[in-house]
């Protein structure tokens, strides 16, 4: 497979379309190329900086003794059982009613 040709064809395909919700192919690659060719696009606020660390979840949260506490949408259903489609809909409707009452 010729990767260069594939990237070129996808870029041309994107440039020729008027579609609004057409996903940009290879956005990081295209951004890097444009910034290398047109240095005037970079401003003082575009200076790269270290990002904050991502959200870290402790592995103990997913241990066997914690899973029943976090699985499911309703406290009325046991963790060992599964909810039917109707039970899920009822639970969601109850939650919506409760949230509407809180909002009011």
N, CA, C and O atoms as a MOPAC input file, in Angstrom:
PM7 MOZYME 1SCF
protein

 N      0.84800 1    -1.18300 1     0.00000 1
 C      0.00000 1     0.00000 1     0.00000 1
 C      0.88600 1     1.23700 1     0.00000 1
 O      1.85300 1     1.32200 1     0.75800 1
 N      0.54800 1     2.18800 1    -0.85300 1
 C      1.28300 1     3.43600 1    -0.93300 1
 C      0.62300 1     4.44600 1     0.00500 1
 O     -0.40100 1     5.03700 1    -0.33900 1
 N      1.20300 1     4.64300 1     1.17600 1
 C      0.62600 1     5.51900 1     2.19400 1
 C      0.57500 1     6.96500 1     1.71500 1
 O     -0.41700 1     7.65900 1     1.94100 1
 N      1.62800 1     7.42100 1     1.06000 1
 C      1.66300 1     8.79800 1     0.56400 1
 C      0.52900 1     9.07600 1    -0.41000 1
 O     -0.11300 1    10.12400 1    -0.33600 1
 N      0.28400 1     8.15400 1    -1.31000 1
 C     -0.79100 1     8.31300 1    -2.28300 1
 C     -2.14700 1     8.30100 1    -1.57900 1
 O     -3.03300 1     9.08000 1    -1.93100 1
 N     -2.31400 1     7.42300 1    -0.58900 1
 C     -3.57600 1     7.34700 1     0.14600 1
 C     -3.86100 1     8.66200 1     0.88200 1
 O     -4.98100 1     9.17200 1     0.83200 1
 N     -2.86100 1     9.20300 1     1.55700 1
 C     -3.03200 1    10.47500 1     2.26900 1
 C     -3.37900 1    11.57700 1     1.28000 1
 O     -4.26800 1    12.38900 1     1.53700 1
 N     -2.67800 1    11.60800 1     0.14900 1
 C     -2.93700 1    12.63100 1    -0.87100 1
 C     -4.36900 1    12.52400 1    -1.39100 1
 O     -5.06300 1    13.53500 1    -1.50100 1
 N     -4.81600 1    11.31300 1    -1.71000 1
 C     -6.16900 1    11.12200 1    -2.24900 1
 C     -7.23900 1    11.51400 1    -1.23000 1
 O     -8.24600 1    12.12100 1    -1.59600 1
 N     -7.03100 1    11.17400 1     0.04500 1
 C     -7.99200 1    11.54200 1     1.08100 1
 C     -8.04200 1    13.05400 1     1.27900 1
 O     -9.11200 1    13.61700 1     1.51100 1
 N     -6.88900 1    13.71000 1     1.18700 1
 C     -6.84000 1    15.16800 1     1.33300 1
 C     -7.55300 1    15.84000 1     0.16600 1
 O     -8.31700 1    16.78200 1     0.37700 1
 N     -7.32500 1    15.38100 1    -1.04300 1
 C     -7.99600 1    15.94200 1    -2.22200 1
 C     -9.49700 1    15.67700 1    -2.14900 1
 O    -10.29300 1    16.55300 1    -2.48800 1
 N     -9.89200 1    14.49400 1    -1.71600 1
 C    -11.30800 1    14.16100 1    -1.56700 1
 C    -11.97800 1    15.12600 1    -0.58800 1
 O    -13.09700 1    15.58000 1    -0.82500 1
 N    -11.29600 1    15.43200 1     0.49500 1
 C    -11.84600 1    16.36100 1     1.48100 1
 C    -11.92500 1    17.77900 1     0.91400 1
 O    -12.89400 1    18.49400 1     1.17100 1
 N    -10.92500 1    18.18300 1     0.15500 1
 C    -10.89500 1    19.54100 1    -0.38800 1
 C    -11.97100 1    19.76500 1    -1.44700 1
 O    -12.45000 1    20.88700 1    -1.60500 1
 N    -12.35700 1    18.72000 1    -2.17300 1
 C    -13.32100 1    18.86200 1    -3.25800 1
 C    -14.77300 1    18.78700 1    -2.81200 1
 O    -15.66700 1    19.07700 1    -3.60800 1
 N    -15.03400 1    18.41100 1    -1.57700 1
 C    -16.41200 1    18.22500 1    -1.13200 1
 C    -16.95400 1    19.48100 1    -0.45500 1
 O    -16.20500 1    20.27700 1     0.11100 1
 N    -18.26300 1    19.63500 1    -0.52900 1
 C    -18.94700 1    20.72100 1     0.16500 1
 C    -19.67300 1    20.19400 1     1.40600 1
 O    -20.42300 1    20.92800 1     2.04800 1
 N    -19.45000 1    18.93500 1     1.73500 1
 C    -20.13400 1    18.32400 1     2.87700 1
 C    -19.69700 1    19.00700 1     4.16400 1
 O    -18.51400 1    19.27500 1     4.37700 1
 N    -20.67200 1    19.28000 1     5.01100 1
 C    -20.38700 1    19.97900 1     6.26200 1
 C    -19.86100 1    19.02100 1     7.32700 1
 O    -18.94900 1    19.37000 1     8.07600 1
 N    -20.42200 1    17.83100 1     7.40000 1
 C    -20.04800 1    16.89600 1     8.45400 1
 C    -19.09200 1    15.81800 1     7.96700 1
 O    -19.10500 1    14.70200 1     8.48700 1
 N    -18.28200 1    16.12600 1     7.00000 1
 C    -17.30400 1    15.18100 1     6.47500 1
 C    -16.07200 1    15.23400 1     7.36900 1
 O    -15.46700 1    16.29900 1     7.48800 1
 N    -15.67100 1    14.12900 1     8.00400 1
 C    -14.53700 1    14.19000 1     8.92900 1
 C    -13.22900 1    14.48700 1     8.20800 1
 O    -12.98600 1    13.99000 1     7.10800 1
 N    -12.40100 1    15.29100 1     8.83200 1
 C    -11.10400 1    15.63600 1     8.25700 1
 C    -10.18300 1    14.43300 1     8.40400 1
 O     -9.98900 1    13.91400 1     9.50300 1
 N     -9.62200 1    14.00100 1     7.29000 1
 C     -8.69400 1    12.87200 1     7.31600 1
 C     -7.32300 1    13.37400 1     7.75900 1
 O     -6.82600 1    14.37500 1     7.24200 1
 N     -6.72400 1    12.68800 1     8.70200 1
 C     -5.37200 1    12.98600 1     9.17000 1
 C     -5.22800 1    14.43300 1     9.66400 1
 O     -4.35800 1    15.14600 1     9.16300 1
 N     -6.03400 1    14.89300 1    10.61800 1
 C     -5.97800 1    16.29400 1    11.04400 1
 C     -4.62700 1    16.69700 1    11.63600 1
 O     -4.16600 1    17.81300 1    11.39900 1
 N     -3.98800 1    15.81600 1    12.39600 1
 C     -2.70400 1    16.16700 1    13.00000 1
 C     -1.63100 1    16.30800 1    11.93100 1
 O     -0.80900 1    17.22300 1    11.98600 1
 N     -1.63800 1    15.41100 1    10.96800 1
 C     -0.66600 1    15.46700 1     9.88200 1
 C     -0.83600 1    16.74900 1     9.07100 1
 O      0.14100 1    17.44000 1     8.78100 1
 N     -2.08400 1    17.06400 1     8.70500 1
 C     -2.33200 1    18.26300 1     7.91000 1
 C     -1.98500 1    19.53100 1     8.68100 1
 O     -1.43900 1    20.47700 1     8.11300 1
 N     -2.30100 1    19.55300 1     9.97100 1
 C     -1.97200 1    20.72100 1    10.79200 1
 C     -0.46300 1    20.90800 1    10.85600 1
 O      0.03200 1    22.02800 1    10.73100 1
 N      0.26600 1    19.82200 1    11.04800 1
 C      1.71900 1    19.90000 1    11.10300 1
 C      2.32200 1    20.40500 1     9.80300 1
 O      3.25400 1    21.20900 1     9.81900 1
 N      1.79700 1    19.93800 1     8.68200 1
 C      2.30800 1    20.37900 1     7.37500 1
 C      2.03700 1    21.86400 1     7.16700 1
 O      2.91800 1    22.60500 1     6.73200 1
 N      0.80900 1    22.30100 1     7.48000 1
 C      0.46800 1    23.71600 1     7.29100 1
 C      1.31800 1    24.61900 1     8.18000 1
 O      1.77000 1    25.67500 1     7.73700 1
 N      1.53800 1    24.21400 1     9.42600 1
 C      2.32900 1    25.04900 1    10.32500 1
 C      3.79400 1    25.08900 1     9.91800 1
 O      4.45800 1    26.10700 1    10.11400 1
 N      4.30900 1    24.00500 1     9.35700 1
 C      5.69600 1    24.00500 1     8.87200 1
 C      5.86300 1    24.90100 1     7.64800 1
 O      6.89800 1    25.54900 1     7.49000 1
 N      4.85400 1    24.94200 1     6.78400 1
 C      4.95600 1    25.72800 1     5.56300 1
 C      4.60300 1    27.20400 1     5.76500 1
 O      5.07100 1    28.06000 1     5.01400 1
 N      3.79300 1    27.50200 1     6.76200 1
 C      3.34700 1    28.87400 1     7.00000 1
 C      3.58300 1    29.22400 1     8.46500 1
 O      2.67000 1    29.14600 1     9.28600 1
 N      4.80600 1    29.60800 1     8.78000 1
 C      5.16800 1    29.90200 1    10.16600 1
 C      4.40300 1    31.09400 1    10.73100 1
 O      4.30100 1    31.23300 1    11.95000 1
 N      3.86500 1    31.95200 1     9.87300 1
 C      3.13700 1    33.12900 1    10.35600 1
 C      1.81600 1    32.74200 1    11.02200 1
 O      1.21200 1    33.57100 1    11.70300 1
 N      1.35600 1    31.50300 1    10.84200 1
 C      0.12600 1    31.05900 1    11.48200 1
 C      0.29600 1    30.86700 1    12.98500 1
 O     -0.67600 1    30.93500 1    13.73700 1
 N      1.52700 1    30.62700 1    13.42100 1
 C      1.78400 1    30.37500 1    14.83700 1
 C      1.87300 1    31.70700 1    15.57500 1
 O      2.61300 1    32.60400 1    15.17200 1
 N      1.10800 1    31.82300 1    16.65900 1
 C      1.14500 1    33.02600 1    17.48800 1
 C      1.76600 1    32.69300 1    18.83600 1
 O      2.13700 1    31.54900 1    19.09800 1
 N      1.87400 1    33.71000 1    19.68900 1
 C      2.48600 1    33.51100 1    21.00100 1
 C      1.69400 1    32.53400 1    21.86500 1
 O      2.27300 1    31.82800 1    22.69100 1
 N      0.37600 1    32.48800 1    21.68200 1
 C     -0.42400 1    31.58800 1    22.51100 1
 C     -0.38500 1    30.14900 1    22.00500 1
 O     -0.90700 1    29.24900 1    22.66200 1
 N      0.22600 1    29.92400 1    20.85000 1
 C      0.31300 1    28.58100 1    20.27700 1
 C      1.55200 1    27.81900 1    20.72500 1
 O      1.82300 1    26.72900 1    20.22100 1
 N      2.29800 1    28.37400 1    21.65400 1
 C      3.50900 1    27.70600 1    22.11400 1
 C      3.12400 1    26.43000 1    22.85000 1
 O      2.28400 1    26.46800 1    23.74900 1
 N      3.72300 1    25.30400 1    22.48200 1
 C      3.36000 1    24.05500 1    23.15500 1
 C      3.72800 1    24.10200 1    24.63100 1
 O      4.76200 1    24.64800 1    25.01500 1
 N      2.87300 1    23.52600 1    25.43500 1
 C      3.14500 1    23.44200 1    26.86000 1
 C      2.69900 1    22.08200 1    27.36300 1
 O      1.93200 1    21.38100 1    26.70300 1
 N      3.18100 1    21.72500 1    28.52100 1
 C      2.86500 1    20.41800 1    29.08400 1
 C      1.39400 1    20.39200 1    29.49500 1
 O      0.90800 1    21.30100 1    30.16700 1
 N      0.70000 1    19.34400 1    29.08400 1
 C     -0.69900 1    19.19000 1    29.44900 1
 C     -0.80800 1    18.61300 1    30.84700 1
 O      0.10200 1    17.95200 1    31.34700 1
 N     -1.95500 1    18.88300 1    31.46200 1
 C     -2.21200 1    18.28400 1    32.76000 1
 C     -2.29800 1    16.77400 1    32.59300 1
 O     -2.63500 1    16.26600 1    31.52400 1
 N     -1.98800 1    16.07800 1    33.66200 1
 C     -2.03100 1    14.62200 1    33.58400 1
 C     -3.47000 1    14.16100 1    33.38000 1
 O     -4.40200 1    14.80800 1    33.85800 1
 N     -3.65800 1    13.05600 1    32.67900 1
 C     -5.01300 1    12.55500 1    32.44400 1
 C     -5.62300 1    12.01600 1    33.73800 1
 O     -4.92100 1    11.79800 1    34.72600 1
 N     -6.91000 1    11.81100 1    33.71700 1
 C     -7.60900 1    11.24900 1    34.85500 1
 C     -7.08300 1     9.84700 1    35.13800 1
 O     -7.00800 1     9.00400 1    34.24300 1
 N     -6.72700 1     9.61700 1    36.37800 1
 C     -6.17700 1     8.31900 1    36.75400 1
 C     -7.15900 1     7.64000 1    37.70200 1
 O     -7.55400 1     8.21600 1    38.71600 1
 N     -7.54600 1     6.42700 1    37.36900 1
 C     -8.43800 1     5.64400 1    38.21200 1
 C     -7.63200 1     4.54800 1    38.88700 1
 O     -6.88900 1     3.81900 1    38.23000 1
 N     -7.78000 1     4.43500 1    40.19800 1
 C     -7.02600 1     3.43600 1    40.94700 1
 C     -7.53600 1     2.03900 1    40.60200 1
 O     -8.74700 1     1.83300 1    40.52400 1
 N     -6.64100 1     1.08000 1    40.39500 1
 C     -7.06200 1    -0.28500 1    40.02000 1
 C     -7.97500 1    -0.94700 1    41.04800 1
 O     -8.75700 1    -1.82600 1    40.68600 1
 N     -7.89900 1    -0.55200 1    42.32200 1
 C     -8.75000 1    -1.16400 1    43.34500 1
 C    -10.23000 1    -0.88200 1    43.08700 1
 O    -11.09000 1    -1.62700 1    43.55700 1
 N    -10.53900 1     0.19500 1    42.33700 1
 C    -11.93300 1     0.48800 1    42.01400 1
 C    -12.56600 1    -0.61300 1    41.18600 1
 O    -13.78200 1    -0.80100 1    41.22000 1
 N    -11.75200 1    -1.33700 1    40.44700 1
 C    -12.26800 1    -2.36400 1    39.55900 1
 C    -12.04500 1    -3.76600 1    40.11100 1
 O    -12.18700 1    -4.75000 1    39.38500 1
 N    -11.69600 1    -3.86300 1    41.39000 1
 C    -11.51900 1    -5.15600 1    42.03100 1
 C    -12.86900 1    -5.82600 1    42.24300 1
 O    -13.91200 1    -5.17800 1    42.14900 1
 N    -12.84900 1    -7.09900 1    42.52300 1
 C    -14.08100 1    -7.87800 1    42.65300 1
 C    -14.99300 1    -7.36000 1    43.75800 1
 O    -16.21500 1    -7.42500 1    43.62500 1
 N    -14.41900 1    -6.84400 1    44.85600 1
 C    -15.26200 1    -6.40300 1    45.95500 1
 C    -15.88700 1    -5.03400 1    45.71700 1
 O    -16.82700 1    -4.67300 1    46.42600 1
 N    -15.40500 1    -4.25500 1    44.74700 1
 C    -15.96600 1    -2.93900 1    44.47800 1
 C    -16.93800 1    -2.92400 1    43.30200 1
 O    -17.78000 1    -2.03100 1    43.21700 1
 N    -16.84000 1    -3.87700 1    42.41000 1
 C    -17.64600 1    -3.86600 1    41.19500 1
 C    -19.14200 1    -3.84000 1    41.47200 1
 O    -19.83400 1    -3.05500 1    40.82300 1
 N    -19.70100 1    -4.63800 1    42.38700 1
 C    -21.14600 1    -4.58200 1    42.60700 1
 C    -21.63700 1    -3.19800 1    43.04700 1
 O    -22.80400 1    -2.86500 1    42.84600 1
 N    -20.75100 1    -2.39100 1    43.64600 1
 C    -21.14900 1    -1.06800 1    44.10600 1
 C    -21.28200 1    -0.05800 1    42.97200 1
 O    -21.98100 1     0.94300 1    43.12600 1
 N    -20.63100 1    -0.29600 1    41.84500 1
 C    -20.63500 1     0.70700 1    40.78300 1
 C    -21.33500 1     0.25200 1    39.51800 1
 O    -21.49600 1     1.05000 1    38.59500 1
 N    -21.75700 1    -1.00200 1    39.43900 1
 C    -22.38900 1    -1.51800 1    38.22900 1
 C    -23.89500 1    -1.36600 1    38.33300 1
 O    -24.46600 1    -1.58600 1    39.40100 1
 N    -24.54500 1    -0.99500 1    37.24100 1
 C    -26.00400 1    -0.91600 1    37.20100 1
 C    -26.48700 1     0.52400 1    37.27700 1
 O    -25.73300 1     1.43600 1    37.61500 1
 N    -27.77100 1     0.70600 1    36.95100 1
 C    -28.33400 1     2.04800 1    36.95200 1
 C    -29.24200 1     2.30600 1    38.13200 1
 O    -29.64200 1     3.44600 1    38.37000 1
 N    -29.57500 1     1.26700 1    38.87400 1
 C    -30.51200 1     1.43300 1    39.97000 1
 C    -30.05900 1     0.60900 1    41.16600 1
 O    -29.56000 1    -0.50500 1    41.01200 1
 N    -30.23800 1     1.17200 1    42.36400 1
 C    -29.86400 1     0.45600 1    43.55900 1
 C    -30.85200 1    -0.64400 1    43.89700 1
 O    -30.54900 1    -1.51300 1    44.71400 1
 N    -32.04300 1    -0.62400 1    43.27700 1
 C    -33.05600 1    -1.61900 1    43.59200 1
 C    -32.79500 1    -2.96500 1    42.92700 1
 O    -33.38200 1    -3.97400 1    43.31800 1
 N    -31.93200 1    -2.98800 1    41.93800 1
 C    -31.63500 1    -4.23300 1    41.22600 1
 C    -30.35100 1    -4.79600 1    41.79300 1
 O    -29.37200 1    -4.07000 1    41.96600 1
 N    -30.34800 1    -6.07300 1    42.08000 1
 C    -29.14000 1    -6.68300 1    42.62800 1
 C    -28.02100 1    -6.66200 1    41.59700 1
 O    -28.27000 1    -6.70500 1    40.39300 1
 N    -26.79500 1    -6.59700 1    42.08000 1
 C    -25.64500 1    -6.52300 1    41.18300 1
 C    -25.47300 1    -7.81800 1    40.39800 1
 O    -24.92200 1    -7.81100 1    39.29700 1
 N    -25.94000 1    -8.92600 1    40.95900 1
 C    -25.76800 1   -10.20400 1    40.27900 1
 C    -26.76000 1   -10.36100 1    39.13400 1
 O    -26.47400 1   -11.07300 1    38.17200 1
 N    -27.95000 1    -9.69700 1    39.21800 1
 C    -28.97000 1    -9.83300 1    38.18400 1
 C    -28.75400 1    -8.84700 1    37.05400 1
 O    -27.96300 1    -7.91100 1    37.17500 1
 N    -29.46000 1    -9.06200 1    35.95700 1
 C    -29.39500 1    -8.12600 1    34.84700 1
 C    -30.75500 1    -7.48100 1    34.68600 1
 O    -31.78400 1    -8.07800 1    34.99900 1
 N    -30.74700 1    -6.26500 1    34.19800 1
 C    -31.98500 1    -5.52000 1    34.01200 1
 C    -32.52300 1    -5.78000 1    32.61000 1
 O    -31.76600 1    -5.88800 1    31.64500 1
 N    -33.83700 1    -5.87900 1    32.52100 1
 C    -34.45200 1    -6.00900 1    31.21000 1
 C    -34.58000 1    -4.62300 1    30.59900 1
 O    -34.36700 1    -3.61300 1    31.27000 1
 N    -34.92300 1    -4.58600 1    29.34100 1
 C    -35.07200 1    -3.31300 1    28.64500 1
 C    -36.15300 1    -2.45700 1    29.31700 1
 O    -35.98600 1    -1.24700 1    29.46700 1
 N    -37.25300 1    -3.08500 1    29.71800 1
 C    -38.34600 1    -2.36000 1    30.36400 1
 C    -37.90500 1    -1.79900 1    31.72000 1
 O    -38.26300 1    -0.67500 1    32.07000 1
 N    -37.13400 1    -2.57300 1    32.48000 1
 C    -36.64500 1    -2.10500 1    33.77900 1
 C    -35.70300 1    -0.91900 1    33.62000 1
 O    -35.73000 1     0.00900 1    34.42900 1
 N    -34.87600 1    -0.94500 1    32.59100 1
 C    -33.96400 1     0.16600 1    32.33500 1
 C    -34.75900 1     1.42100 1    31.99100 1
 O    -34.44900 1     2.50500 1    32.48600 1
 N    -35.78100 1     1.28500 1    31.14900 1
 C    -36.60500 1     2.43500 1    30.76500 1
 C    -37.30600 1     3.01400 1    31.98100 1
 O    -37.33900 1     4.23300 1    32.15500 1
 N    -37.87300 1     2.14900 1    32.83100 1
 C    -38.54800 1     2.62100 1    34.04800 1
 C    -37.55900 1     3.34400 1    34.95700 1
 O    -37.87900 1     4.40200 1    35.49900 1
 N    -36.36100 1     2.78500 1    35.12800 1
 C    -35.34600 1     3.40900 1    35.97800 1
 C    -34.92900 1     4.76500 1    35.42600 1
 O    -34.75100 1     5.71400 1    36.18900 1
 N    -34.77200 1     4.86800 1    34.10600 1
 C    -34.40300 1     6.14000 1    33.49200 1
 C    -35.50800 1     7.18000 1    33.64600 1
 O    -35.23100 1     8.34900 1    33.91600 1
 N    -36.76100 1     6.75400 1    33.47500 1
 C    -37.87900 1     7.67900 1    33.65200 1
 C    -37.94600 1     8.17400 1    35.09100 1
 O    -38.17600 1     9.36100 1    35.32600 1
 N    -37.74600 1     7.27000 1    36.06600 1
 C    -37.74200 1     7.66700 1    37.47200 1
 C    -36.63000 1     8.67300 1    37.75500 1
 O    -36.82800 1     9.64100 1    38.48900 1
 N    -35.46000 1     8.43200 1    37.16600 1
 C    -34.33600 1     9.35100 1    37.35200 1
 C    -34.65200 1    10.71000 1    36.75200 1
 O    -34.32400 1    11.73500 1    37.34900 1
 N    -35.28700 1    10.74100 1    35.57500 1
 C    -35.65600 1    12.01100 1    34.93900 1
 C    -36.64800 1    12.78200 1    35.80000 1
 O    -36.52200 1    13.99600 1    35.96200 1
 N    -37.63500 1    12.08000 1    36.35200 1
 C    -38.62500 1    12.72900 1    37.21400 1
 C    -37.93600 1    13.31200 1    38.44800 1
 O    -38.21300 1    14.44400 1    38.84500 1
 N    -37.04300 1    12.53700 1    39.04500 1
 C    -36.32700 1    12.99100 1    40.23000 1
 C    -35.47800 1    14.22600 1    39.91200 1
 O    -35.45000 1    15.17200 1    40.69900 1
 N    -34.79400 1    14.22400 1    38.77900 1
 C    -33.97100 1    15.36800 1    38.39600 1
 C    -34.81700 1    16.59300 1    38.09000 1
 O    -34.42400 1    17.71100 1    38.42300 1
 N    -35.98800 1    16.40000 1    37.45300 1
 C    -36.89700 1    17.52300 1    37.19700 1
 C    -37.38400 1    18.14300 1    38.49900 1
 O    -37.50200 1    19.36400 1    38.60400 1
 N    -37.67100 1    17.28900 1    39.50400 1
 C    -38.11500 1    17.79200 1    40.79500 1
 C    -37.01900 1    18.59900 1    41.47100 1
 O    -37.28700 1    19.64100 1    42.07000 1
 N    -35.78200 1    18.12000 1    41.37600 1
 C    -34.63700 1    18.84600 1    41.95000 1
 C    -34.45900 1    20.19600 1    41.26800 1
 O    -34.18800 1    21.20600 1    41.91800 1
 N    -34.61800 1    20.19500 1    39.94000 1
 C    -34.43000 1    21.42900 1    39.18200 1
 C    -35.46100 1    22.47800 1    39.58200 1
 O    -35.14400 1    23.66100 1    39.70300 1
 N    -36.70600 1    22.02700 1    39.78800 1
 C    -37.79300 1    22.94400 1    40.16400 1
 C    -37.56900 1    23.40700 1    41.58000 1
 O    -38.36200 1    24.18700 1    42.10800 1

